[in-house]
Amino acid sequence: MSTAETVNLNDFYTVLRERHSVRAYDPSVKISREELKEMLELSLSAPSSSNLQPWRFLVIDEDELKQKLLPIANNQQQVVEASAVIAVLGDLKSYEQADAIYSQSVAMGAMTEEVKTNFVERLQQMYGGLGDERLHQVNLLDAGLISMQLMLIAKAKGYDTVPMAGYNPEKFAEVFEVPETLKPILLIAIGKAAKPAHATPRLGVDQVTSWNSFQS
């Protein structure tokens, strides 16, 4: 491993160690939409079931709308203090994008048009037959993967985040006129901490890991 690779790896470890949930933000710090878009774009490399990428985002950065969100999010003050709140939603019809996604694989030379056509047909039949509840469960996993990636990217760029599941998704969908095929999953506040975040305790690896069997 080269010296440059070692430095980059150490930087990554630092991001992992220093990312903590922050609930007190400096309201004077505003993140530009260009930078928010860059962070979202970087997060899109996260894995997803069958590469269907069911995540959708609603970025709330206007003060008036953050005030509307505040009671929906149980009056958590970070909603209005943070530079923005990113709502992560799951698309129950993401499989309808399969042809567009895998056409890019054809263009990249990763598969033939015939293979793509057959594969997309199977995907659409399978996911189309799962039902909304099962699809939502799949989307929950994929939303978690991209959300963690987004929070690490934000930390690497010098910002802080906190994931919030403590909100009313039904009220959120009503107030923000969310299409029926999109289901709110998670809110992520992003901004600059008003004071240093503190580490929280973690169980040790031996407390959460078994090898080959759960029998001692």
HELIX and SHEET records of a PDB file:
HELIX    1   1 THR A    3  GLU A   18  1                                  16    
HELIX    2   2 ARG A   33  SER A   43  1                                  11    
HELIX    3   3 SER A   49  ASN A   51  5                                   3    
HELIX    4   4 ASP A   63  ILE A   72  1                                  10    
HELIX    5   5 GLN A   78  GLU A   81  1                                   4    
HELIX    6   6 SER A   94  GLN A   97  5                                   4    
HELIX    7   7 ALA A   98  ALA A  107  1                                  10    
HELIX    8   8 GLU A  113  GLY A  128  1                                  16    
HELIX    9   9 ASP A  132  ALA A  156  1                                  25    
HELIX   10  10 PRO A  169  VAL A  175  1                                   7    
HELIX   11  11 VAL A  205  VAL A  208  1                                   4    
SHEET    1   A 4 TRP A  55  ILE A  60  0                                        
SHEET    2   A 4 ALA A  84  ASP A  91 -1                                        
SHEET    3   A 4 LEU A 182  GLY A 191 -1                                        
SHEET    4   A 4 ASP A 160  MET A 164 -1                                        
END                                                                             
